[in-house]
Amino acid sequence: MARAFSRADDSLLARWWWTVDRVSLAAFGALMLLGLMLVATASPTVAERISLPPYYFLFRHAVLLGPCAFAVLGLSALGPRWLCRGACLLLVAALAGLVAVLFTGGEVKGAQRWLSLAGQSVQPSEFAKPALIVVTAWAVTRPYGVSLTWGRRAAVGLWAVTVALLLAQPDLGSSVQITAAVAAVAVLAGAPLRLAGFGLAAGAGGLVAAYHALPHVRSRVDRFWDPASGDTYQVDRSLEALSSGGFFGVGPGHGAVKARLPDAHADFMLAVAGEEMGAVLVWAVLALFALILWRGYARLAAGQDMFAVLAGGGLLALLGVQVATHAGSALALIPAKGTTLPFLSYGGSALLSASLTAGAILAFTRIRGQPGLSRGTLTPRGAWP
């Protein structure tokens, strides 16, 4: 495709091609294709177990994959200003959805997280994550003449409202992911280390409170520290699958874990990949995510638009936390948490949210010759009042 455009070509498509990170774009595309392959091998057994047609999940995933790929490409061509406007609208819709789900959402495994819209189940929390990060980055870069202090207060307020709505479901995992990503935005913006330390202490206190207030959290933590204290069936099957897969796996479609775990096609997709295609695929998947994170932060380090640096850095942090949570649960490195693996796990809301995140990351890491939404370097550490 490079031959089709010269660097002197000033068309929109040519400018996009020469400024977007094509390596990361290819990595996202590879993850999407791997996800389609893994859903194809993991979902038929799950579908048959719950009396659905064998290719029910695969068909739905494949149908959504096209619009998601279009979303990645389309968002990657937008400028920071349009991304900011879109994120504001998405956050308003997501917060409204988080409120509505508390009153009309269906309860699944003790939590209310899903809304039924036009016959489809939608999880508003998935869209609140990237939207809040982009809006937070905008709020701490003196938006439209608003004072920096008020911008920061607005960012903290939006974070608090979002986390409160998530905990009301309850959804501790999404709360932790959002908090970690917002903290990354604050650190990149030059927040002093004492503020970071205070945030860590507050986060630890919140986790302790969740342990005592939420029975399912207490049960998972207790089983993590003392497996003999409760049922560790899912984690045990995940570890067995990864172990039995060895280096090259038992072969696509020949794994056993998908028949033993109820959510193998979503929450334990890494275990399915490890059993059927071995450690070589697991390491390849993790390497693709690591490549995206490394190239993203490397390109942001040379950025001149503060908003793009903060928003892109926060979205990369969100992606990294989601991958670490899924892998940590599958490997029993952290208490079990039902988190999808971006692009690879089945889940319409999760796939669309990951695609929006990927498109925004590619847009914020584009090398532009003109100013973005905000100018200047990052705030020197310690400059926060």
Secondary structure by P-SEA (a helix, b strand, c coil): cccccccccccaaaaaaaccaaaaaaaaaaaaaaaaaaaaaccaaaaaaaccccaaaaaaaaaaaaaaaaaaaaaaaccaaaaaaaaaaaaaaaaaaaaaaacccccccccccccccccccccaaaaaaaaaaaaaaaaacccccccaaaaaaaaaaaaaaaaaaaaaaccaaaaaaaaaaaaaaaaaacccaaaaaaaaaaaaaaaaaaaaccaaaaaaaaaaaccccccaaaaaaaaaaaaaacccccccccccccccccccccccaaaaaaaaccaaaaaaaaaaaaaaaaaaaaaaaacccaaaaaaaaaaaaaaaaaaaaaaaaaaccccccccccccccccaaaaaaaaaaaaaaaaaacccccccccccccccccccc
